[in-house]
Amino acid sequence: MAISVRLYGQLSELLVSSGCAYTLKCEGEGGEDRWNSLIYAVGDVADMPRMSGLREMASQLSAKIAHVDPFIKSCNDEICPQCEGVCCLNKFGCYDIGDVIYLVALGWRPVEILSFSNNAPEGLPCKYLSQSGCVISRRVRPFRCNWFFCIPIIEHMENGGKRAYRGFSRLFQEIIRLRKDMLDEFCAYTKVLSESA
């Protein structure tokens, strides 16, 4: 949550001072208005020419997530049908600011991100969960959704083929590092724009 508040402040100042196309309109204490404004602000900053590096990192991140998907899906297919509970809850199915930056860098428009908002009660099964699993491609799911694994899935991963698990573990570390680099790049550029305005 701290990153959202910090980035929102930086983006607010940036957009007001640099005259970007979208002006923040946050009315009262409304969290939803503030969140929607932040999504549009991220879209404006990510469209700037200097952010081509961000787009490249997002593309690499998407490819790595797609590469690891078959391993995770095979584990889900093996374990999830026998499970009596539902792990895929709404509380994991919400985009955070890092997800928004990633999606915008992939070319999503803010209105597309807002259409995927999941405002259902946190304790209910995710609205994108179907009989055969998630209906959203792993590449564009919320980050915390992709990397939430229950204990039986983790044990299955660890006790399955050692080589497959080592490959997954290596890719997972690369995904974490690349996402951090992408967010750092965005924050650094936002700061430079704020200071130069």
N, C-alpha and C positions, 0 to 999 in steps of 0.2 A: 504494500500500500504506500510506503514512503516514496518509491520511485514515481508513482502516479502523481502525487502531490508536487514533488520537485519538478518533474517534467512539465506538469501543467503550468506551474509558475513561470518556468523558462519560456514555454511556448506562448503563454499569454503576453508576456512582455515583448517577445520577439514579434508576434503578429501585430500588436498595437504599434510598435515603433517602426517596423519595416514596411507596413502597408500591404501585407499579403492579402490575397483575394478574400479570404474568409476572416471576418471579424468575430471574435469570441462574444457570444451573447449568453452569459450566465446570469440567470435570474434567481435572486434570493439564494437560499441554501440548497436548492435542488440538485441532488447528486446526479440524477439522470441527465439534466440539461448540461451539467458540467462535463460529464463523461462523453456525451454526444459532441460537445464542442471540442473536447480534447481529440477525439477521433478525426474530426475535420482538420484540426490544427496539424496533427501528425501527417495527414494527407497532403497538406500544403507544403510542409517542410520536405517531405520525402520526394515531392515532384521537382525539387530544385536540381539543376544540372550536377552540382557537386556530389549529389547523393548516388551517383552511378555505382560507387563502391558498395553502398548499402544494398542496392538491387542485386549486385553480383553475389554478395554474401547470402542474401535471402534465397537466391537460386541454388547455391551450393547446399544450403541448409535443407531446402526442399528435397533435393536429390538424395541427400544422406538419410533423411527420414523415409523416403520412398524405398531406399535400399534395405533399411532395417525392418520395414513393414512385414515382409513375409515371415520372418522369424517370430515376431510378436504375434502375428495372426495365427501361426501354427500352434503357439502356446495357448492362445485364447480358445482356439477350436478344440483343443484337447481338454482344457480345464473348465471353461465357462459353462458348457451345457450341463455338467453335473452339479453345478453350484446352486445352492438354495437361496442365496441372497443376491442382491443386485449391487455391484460396486460402482456402476456407471450412474452416478448421481448428478443432479443439476449443479451442485456446488463445485464440481470439477469441470463442468461444461461451459464455463464463462471465460471470455477473452480477457486477458489483462493487458496492460500497456505494451509489454514486450510482444504479445501476439499481434496487437494492432500495428506496431511498427513493422513487424515481419510481413503481415498480410498486405499492407500498403506497399512495401518494397517489392512484393510479388506482383503488384499491379492491381490489387483490389481497390475499388473505390470505397470511400467511407460509407456510402449508402448500402453497399453490399455487406460490409462488416456489421452495420446496425441491423440488417435483416436477419442475421444469425444470432442476435442477442437472445439469451436464455434467461428470462425473468421469472421462471417457475420457482416454486419453493425448493430450497436447497436439498431437503431430505428425500425428495421424490426421484424416481428414475429419470435419467436424462431424456428429454423429448426426442433426441436423435438416436436413441437406442431402439433397434428393431429385433426381430426374432433371430436374425442372422448377424447381429452385431451393429456397430455404428454405421449410420448411413453417410457420414461425412468422411471424406478421404483423410487418412492420417496426416498427410502433408499440411492440411489447413485446420486441423483440430486445435483447440486450446493446448498450450504446452503442458500444463499440469494434467490435462486429460490423457495425453499421450504417454506420460511417464508415471502414471499412478498404477502400481501393480499390487494386487493382493498377495498375501503370504503364499497361497498355493501356486500362483503363477510364478512367483520368484523361485520357489523350490523347484518347480518344473523346469524353469530356465537353467538353474544351477545344476540340476541332476540329469538333464538331457545331455546331448552331445557337448562335450567340453570345448571342442573346436568352434561349434556354432555359438556357444555362450561367450567365448573369448572374443569372437568377431563382433558379436552384439555389444559387449562391454566396451570394446575399442571404439566402435562407431558411436555409442552413446556418449562417451567422453568427448569425441570430436564434435558431436552435435551441441553439447553443453558449451564447449569452448567457442564454437562458431557463433552461437546465439549471443553469448556474452560479448564477443567482439563486435557483432552487429549492433547491439544496444549501446556499447561504448562509443562506436562510430557515430551513431545518431545523436547521443548526448553531447559528444565533443563538438559536432557540427552545430547543434542547436546553441551551445554556449558561445561559439565563435560568432554566429549570427547575432546573438543577443548583445555581445560586447561591441560589435562593429556597427550596430544600428544607432 
